[in-house]
């Protein structure tokens, strides 16, 4: 089975039977896959529409993200 098939099976189990420890053990690295996907989507959105956002807003967002990162450690 491919990792995609395993992931889809786990998501089916979770959606139809609730979130159980057994369902989460089926896909090792599920969090990594989700994180990678969100980073790719966010990067794509930033690449394609980033030039439409005013420079002051981009600077503010980067400062807020940096501050939140420092606070969370």
Backbone bond lengths (Angstrom), bond angles and torsions (degrees), N, CA, C in turn:
res aa  C-N    CA-C-N  psi(-1)  N-CA   C-N-CA  omega(-1)  CA-C   N-CA-C  phi
1 X - - - 1.459 - - 1.523 109.77 -
2 X 1.310 114.57 141.06 1.454 119.12 178.25 1.531 109.49 -80.62
3 X 1.325 117.00 159.30 1.472 119.69 177.55 1.530 112.66 -58.98
4 X 1.326 117.15 -33.02 1.469 120.43 179.10 1.527 110.36 -65.77
5 X 1.342 116.66 -43.27 1.462 120.13 179.02 1.526 111.00 -63.64
6 X 1.322 116.51 -41.09 1.466 120.66 178.61 1.526 110.01 -63.43
7 X 1.330 116.07 -43.58 1.459 121.12 178.66 1.529 110.87 -60.15
8 X 1.334 116.53 -46.19 1.462 119.98 -179.04 1.522 111.64 -65.18
9 X 1.329 117.37 -38.07 1.463 120.32 176.80 1.523 110.85 -63.01
10 X 1.326 116.37 -42.37 1.464 120.07 -179.94 1.519 110.79 -64.98
11 X 1.323 117.07 -42.40 1.459 120.01 179.37 1.530 110.42 -64.23
12 X 1.324 117.79 -38.64 1.461 121.46 176.89 1.525 110.29 -61.00
13 X 1.326 116.58 -45.49 1.467 120.56 179.86 1.521 111.25 -63.09
14 X 1.320 115.84 -43.14 1.463 120.05 -178.30 1.530 110.41 -64.55
15 X 1.334 116.74 -44.90 1.463 120.33 -177.81 1.521 112.40 -68.84
16 X 1.320 117.79 -34.61 1.461 120.64 -176.27 1.522 114.23 -93.34
17 X 1.318 117.86 -22.15 1.462 120.09 -175.22 1.525 112.82 -125.24
18 X 1.302 117.51 8.40 1.453 120.34 -179.50 1.516 111.31 83.70
19 X 1.294 115.63 167.32 1.457 121.59 -179.05 1.516 109.55 -82.74
20 X 1.298 115.94 107.79 1.460 119.97 178.13 1.515 109.25 -121.11
21 X 1.310 115.64 159.92 1.463 120.13 179.39 1.520 110.68 -61.10
22 X 1.322 117.24 -34.73 1.463 120.84 -179.69 1.523 110.45 -64.19
23 X 1.323 116.67 -43.96 1.467 119.97 -179.27 1.520 111.16 -64.48
24 X 1.310 117.46 -38.63 1.461 119.72 -178.43 1.518 111.96 -71.90
25 X 1.320 119.02 -25.78 1.459 120.68 179.79 1.520 112.49 -74.76
26 X 1.318 117.40 -15.31 1.462 120.34 -177.81 1.523 110.79 -66.08
27 X 1.306 117.52 -39.01 1.458 121.31 -177.52 1.517 109.00 -109.23
28 X 1.294 114.69 105.17 1.451 119.75 176.22 1.525 107.53 -79.72
29 X 1.297 117.35 127.86 1.458 121.03 -179.84 1.522 113.86 85.76
30 X 1.329 117.29 22.41 1.463 120.63 179.88 1.530 110.72 -59.90
31 X 1.311 117.20 -41.80 1.464 120.56 179.21 1.518 111.97 -62.12
32 X 1.326 116.10 -37.84 1.460 120.52 178.11 1.522 110.63 -64.88
33 X 1.329 116.92 -42.10 1.470 120.39 178.39 1.525 111.27 -63.47
34 X 1.320 116.71 -43.22 1.467 120.60 179.63 1.523 110.21 -65.45
35 X 1.320 117.02 -43.66 1.460 120.98 179.38 1.526 110.85 -62.08
36 X 1.324 116.87 -45.04 1.460 120.63 179.15 1.523 110.69 -60.29
37 X 1.322 116.20 -43.56 1.462 120.00 179.24 1.517 112.72 -61.99
38 X 1.325 116.37 -44.08 1.469 118.97 -178.89 1.523 111.49 -68.22
39 X 1.327 117.22 -35.64 1.469 120.10 177.34 1.526 110.18 -65.47
40 X 1.333 117.01 -43.06 1.465 120.30 179.06 1.530 111.55 -64.54
41 X 1.324 117.13 -43.06 1.467 120.47 179.08 1.528 110.10 -64.90
42 X 1.330 116.80 -46.16 1.465 120.16 179.34 1.516 112.37 -62.64
43 X 1.329 116.24 -40.47 1.464 120.13 177.32 1.517 111.75 -64.35
44 X 1.331 116.26 -40.81 1.464 120.21 178.34 1.515 111.98 -64.51
45 X 1.326 116.07 -43.54 1.467 120.18 178.16 1.526 109.71 -62.23
46 X 1.318 116.58 -45.34 1.460 119.85 179.13 1.517 112.83 -62.33
47 X 1.320 115.99 -38.11 1.465 120.69 -179.04 1.527 111.26 -67.49
48 X 1.337 116.09 -43.22 1.456 119.47 -173.82 1.529 114.44 -85.16
49 X 1.334 118.95 -28.72 1.468 118.79 -179.51 1.525 112.56 -120.83
50 X 1.318 117.90 4.67 1.460 120.91 -178.32 1.516 113.54 -60.70
51 X 1.333 116.94 -34.22 1.463 119.88 -178.93 1.528 112.37 -68.92
52 X 1.327 117.72 -16.37 1.471 121.50 179.35 1.528 112.43 -83.93
53 X 1.320 116.92 -14.67 1.467 121.51 -178.79 1.529 107.91 -88.27
54 X 1.323 117.82 131.34 1.467 120.01 -179.62 1.535 111.67 -58.90
55 X 1.310 115.47 147.01 1.467 121.74 -178.48 1.527 111.33 -56.82
56 X 1.333 117.32 -40.40 1.468 119.88 -179.38 1.529 111.29 -62.65
57 X 1.330 117.58 -36.55 1.466 121.36 178.56 1.530 110.32 -69.22
58 X 1.340 117.09 -40.36 1.469 119.90 178.67 1.528 110.96 -63.16
59 X 1.325 116.26 -41.18 1.465 120.31 178.83 1.523 109.97 -64.62
60 X 1.330 117.31 -44.38 1.460 121.53 179.76 1.530 111.08 -60.79
61 X 1.330 117.39 -44.80 1.467 120.88 -179.94 1.524 110.34 -62.10
62 X 1.322 117.41 -43.57 1.469 120.29 179.39 1.528 111.04 -63.58
63 X 1.332 117.63 -38.69 1.456 120.76 178.27 1.523 111.20 -66.47
64 X 1.321 117.72 -41.53 1.467 121.52 178.75 1.524 110.28 -64.81
65 X 1.325 117.31 -43.92 1.467 120.69 178.56 1.526 110.24 -63.04
66 X 1.316 117.30 -42.10 1.465 120.72 178.00 1.518 112.17 -63.33
67 X 1.323 117.09 -43.34 1.462 121.27 178.82 1.527 110.92 -64.25
68 X 1.332 116.82 -43.64 1.466 120.29 178.56 1.525 110.94 -62.56
69 X 1.323 116.82 -38.52 1.466 120.81 178.09 1.519 110.83 -64.67
70 X 1.326 116.80 -41.09 1.468 119.74 179.14 1.526 110.99 -66.48
71 X 1.325 117.51 -39.50 1.466 121.01 -179.08 1.521 110.88 -67.29
72 X 1.337 116.73 -43.13 1.466 120.37 -178.96 1.526 112.48 -73.87
73 X 1.298 115.95 -20.46 1.472 118.93 177.58 1.459 110.52 89.76
